[in-house]
Amino acid sequence: MTSVRVAEALARGTARLAGAGVESARAEARLLLGHAAGLAIEEMLAHPERPLGEAELAAYESLLARRERREPVAYLIGRAGFYSREFAVDRRVLIPRPETELLAELAIAYVRQTFPGEAPLLLADLGTGSGVLAVTLALELPAALVYAVDLASAALEVAAGNARRHGVSGRVRLLAGDLWEPLTGLEGRLHAVVANPPYVAEGEFAGLMPEVRDFEPREALVAGPDGLSCLRRIAARAHRFLRPAGAIFLEVGAGQAEAVAEMLREAGLAAVRIHRDYAGHGRVVAGVRRDLS
């Protein structure tokens, strides 16, 4: 039996993925082969003639077949990048998106500027999922204690693993429950709150990309007929939990920013602002508690 070499396997895998409609077929084929054979990209580039063993090839073929069915690469390899770090992910949680990094950037910058030298900083991440936001806040703000809330115990298991992986288990407190409910006792004390909640309208779910629609947890995506039900509930109680000068940062879907900004204003927050992502879309809505009462 003639052995299959790296270059040949990559060519075949690229063709298969391209035929399945995968846009970055070459890059993904390389990623999957590296995962299956335990090879770094540099090794594959330097040694395209390297033969693959039967077990390596079988693992690669299995991954290709799953990707052809449009299962996301992050689930296939069990990890995803966020804020220049790697996090474990699986089908219990959403895959972190690059645009969510804007949410982290804004919250980190605000806390550093507004509360310099203050400790402890009390932060909350509502709907933490894999915990990427909570862990990132804890890593970037060493004085922070982050309350990471999620309704799904399975998601909290993933978040716990990521907190351990990055050495912040002692400063990321995982709480099971519905949004603000587990935070009772922290009213008027939070320096900042972040949330990347479900914001897909029920009628839009069927039209999502198959990677999202068929594999990611529906409950972490869909939020009522207009996609705003979860955001409404978060906005309504934000003023109650923020300390004076505390701020909330909400990721929103396309076309939702103005409506969510109005929700924050109606809830009594000031300095409400819409922040645009690199594509120019209103992506994060922020507001501040200004009063001293």
C-alpha positions in Angstrom: 0.0 0.0 0.0 1.4 3.4 -1.0 1.6 5.8 1.8 -0.1 9.2 1.5 2.1 12.2 2.0 1.3 15.5 3.6 1.1 17.5 0.4 -1.2 14.9 -1.2 -3.5 14.7 1.8 -3.7 18.5 1.9 -4.6 18.7 -1.8 -7.3 16.1 -1.4 -8.7 17.6 1.7 -8.8 21.1 0.1 -10.7 19.8 -2.9 -13.2 18.0 -0.6 -13.9 21.0 1.5 -14.1 23.4 -1.4 -16.6 21.0 -3.0 -18.7 21.2 0.2 -18.8 25.0 0.0 -16.2 25.8 2.7 -14.6 29.1 1.9 -11.2 28.8 3.4 -10.8 25.2 2.3 -7.0 25.2 2.1 -6.4 26.7 5.5 -9.0 24.5 7.1 -7.6 21.3 5.5 -4.2 22.2 6.9 -5.6 22.9 10.3 -7.5 19.6 10.4 -4.5 17.6 9.2 -2.3 19.3 11.8 -4.7 18.3 14.5 -5.1 14.7 13.3 -1.4 14.1 12.9 -0.1 16.3 15.7 1.8 18.4 13.2 2.5 22.2 13.4 1.8 24.2 10.3 5.5 24.9 10.1 6.3 21.2 10.0 3.8 20.6 7.2 5.2 23.5 5.1 8.8 22.4 5.7 8.2 18.7 5.1 5.3 18.2 2.5 6.9 14.8 1.7 6.3 13.4 5.1 4.2 10.2 5.0 1.1 9.8 7.1 0.5 6.8 9.2 -2.8 4.8 8.9 -4.1 6.2 12.2 -3.2 9.8 11.3 -4.9 9.4 7.9 -8.0 7.8 9.4 -8.3 10.6 11.9 -7.9 13.2 9.2 -10.5 11.5 7.0 -13.0 11.5 9.9 -12.4 15.2 10.5 -12.9 16.0 6.8 -16.1 14.1 6.6 -17.5 16.0 9.6 -16.4 19.3 8.1 -18.0 18.4 4.8 -21.3 18.2 6.8 -20.4 21.8 7.9 -19.5 21.1 11.5 -17.5 24.0 12.7 -13.7 23.6 12.8 -13.5 24.9 16.4 -15.7 22.0 17.5 -13.6 19.5 15.5 -10.3 20.6 17.1 -11.8 21.5 20.4 -10.4 25.0 20.6 -10.9 28.6 19.4 -8.9 31.8 19.6 -10.0 34.9 21.5 -8.1 38.0 22.5 -4.8 36.3 21.4 -5.4 33.3 23.6 -6.8 29.8 23.1 -9.9 28.5 24.7 -11.6 25.1 24.8 -14.9 24.9 23.1 -17.4 22.2 22.2 -21.0 21.9 21.3 -22.2 22.9 24.8 -21.2 26.5 24.0 -21.1 29.1 21.3 -17.8 29.6 19.4 -16.3 33.0 20.3 -16.5 35.5 17.4 -13.8 38.0 16.5 -16.3 40.9 16.8 -16.9 40.0 20.5 -13.3 41.1 21.1 -14.6 44.6 20.8 -16.8 44.1 23.8 -13.8 43.0 25.8 -11.6 45.8 24.6 -14.2 48.5 25.5 -14.9 47.1 29.0 -11.2 46.7 29.8 -10.3 50.2 28.7 -13.3 51.7 30.5 -12.4 50.0 33.8 -8.8 50.9 33.6 -9.5 54.6 32.9 -12.4 55.0 35.4 -11.2 53.0 38.4 -7.4 53.2 38.4 -5.8 51.5 41.4 -9.2 50.4 42.8 -9.4 46.9 44.2 -11.2 44.6 44.1 -12.9 45.4 40.9 -16.3 43.6 40.8 -17.3 42.6 37.3 -20.1 40.4 35.8 -20.4 38.5 32.6 -24.0 37.6 31.9 -24.5 34.5 29.7 -20.8 33.5 30.0 -20.9 30.4 27.8 -17.3 29.2 27.3 -16.2 31.9 29.7 -14.0 33.7 27.2 -15.1 37.2 28.3 -14.9 36.4 32.0 -11.5 34.8 31.7 -10.2 37.6 29.5 -11.4 40.3 31.9 -9.7 38.5 34.8 -6.5 38.2 32.9 -6.4 41.7 31.7 -7.5 43.3 35.0 -5.6 41.5 37.8 -7.6 43.3 40.5 -10.9 42.0 39.1 -13.2 39.5 40.6 -15.5 38.3 37.8 -19.0 36.8 38.3 -19.7 34.6 35.3 -23.4 33.7 35.0 -25.0 31.2 32.8 -28.3 29.3 32.9 -26.8 26.2 31.4 -24.7 24.1 33.8 -23.1 22.4 30.8 -21.7 25.7 29.6 -20.4 26.5 33.1 -18.4 23.3 33.0 -16.6 24.5 29.8 -16.1 27.9 31.4 -14.6 26.3 34.5 -12.1 24.4 32.4 -11.1 27.6 30.6 -10.7 29.5 33.9 -8.4 26.7 35.2 -6.5 26.6 31.9 -5.6 30.2 32.2 -5.0 30.3 36.0 -7.8 32.5 37.1 -10.2 30.0 38.8 -9.8 32.0 42.0 -11.1 35.2 40.4 -13.8 33.9 38.1 -16.8 32.8 40.2 -19.2 30.7 38.2 -22.9 31.1 39.0 -25.8 29.1 37.7 -28.9 31.0 37.0 -30.9 33.4 34.8 -29.1 36.7 34.1 -29.2 39.0 37.1 -30.9 36.5 39.4 -27.7 34.9 40.8 -26.2 38.3 41.5 -28.5 39.2 44.4 -26.5 40.9 47.0 -24.3 42.8 44.5 -26.8 45.6 43.9 -25.0 48.9 43.4 -21.6 47.3 43.6 -20.5 46.2 40.1 -17.9 48.3 38.3 -18.7 46.9 34.9 -21.0 44.3 33.3 -20.5 42.6 29.9 -23.0 40.5 28.0 -23.1 38.7 24.7 -26.6 37.4 25.0 -28.8 35.6 22.5 -30.0 38.1 20.0 -31.2 36.2 16.9 -34.9 36.5 16.1 -36.9 33.3 15.9 -37.8 33.9 12.3 -34.1 34.4 11.3 -32.8 31.1 12.8 -33.6 28.9 9.8 -31.6 31.2 7.6 -28.4 31.1 9.6 -25.2 29.5 8.2 -25.4 25.7 8.7 -22.3 25.8 10.9 -24.3 27.9 13.3 -27.9 26.7 12.8 -27.1 22.9 12.9 -24.4 22.8 15.5 -24.3 25.6 18.0 -26.7 25.7 20.9 -30.0 27.2 19.9 -30.7 28.5 23.3 -27.6 30.7 23.2 -28.7 32.2 19.9 -32.4 32.8 19.8 -34.2 35.4 21.9 -37.9 35.7 21.0 -39.7 37.0 17.9 -37.5 40.1 17.5 -34.3 38.9 19.1 -34.5 41.5 21.8 -36.1 39.6 24.7 -32.9 38.9 26.6 -31.4 42.3 25.9 -34.6 43.9 27.3 -34.3 42.0 30.6 -30.6 42.9 31.0 -31.1 46.6 30.2 -34.1 46.9 32.6 -32.0 46.0 35.7 -28.6 47.3 34.8 -28.9 50.5 36.8 -29.8 48.5 39.9 -26.6 46.5 39.9 -24.1 49.0 38.7 -22.2 51.2 41.2 -21.9 54.9 40.4 -19.8 55.4 37.3 -20.2 51.7 36.6 -20.9 50.7 33.0 -22.6 48.0 31.0 -21.4 46.8 27.6 -23.8 44.8 25.5 -23.1 43.0 22.2 -26.1 43.3 19.8 -27.1 42.0 16.4 -27.4 43.8 13.1 -29.9 46.6 13.2 -30.5 46.3 17.0 -28.2 49.0 18.3 -30.6 51.9 18.3 -33.3 50.0 20.0 -31.0 48.7 22.7 -29.5 52.2 23.3 -33.0 53.4 23.9 -33.6 50.6 26.4 -30.6 51.7 28.4 -31.7 55.3 28.4 -35.2 54.3 29.6 -33.6 52.3 32.3 -31.9 55.4 33.6 -28.4 55.0 32.3 -26.4 58.0 30.9 -23.6 58.4 28.3 -25.3 55.8 26.2 -23.1 55.1 23.1 -23.1 52.8 20.2 -19.7 51.4 19.2 -19.2 50.1 15.7 -17.1 47.0 14.8 -14.5 47.0 12.1 -17.1 46.3 9.4 -18.9 49.5 10.5 -21.9 47.8 12.1 -23.3 48.9 15.5 -22.0 46.0 17.6 -21.7 47.1 21.2 -24.0 49.4 23.2 -22.7 50.9 26.4 -24.2 53.0 29.2 -23.1 54.4 32.5 -24.7 54.9 35.9 -24.1 58.5 36.7 -26.3 59.2 39.7 -25.0 58.9 43.3 -28.2 57.5 44.8 
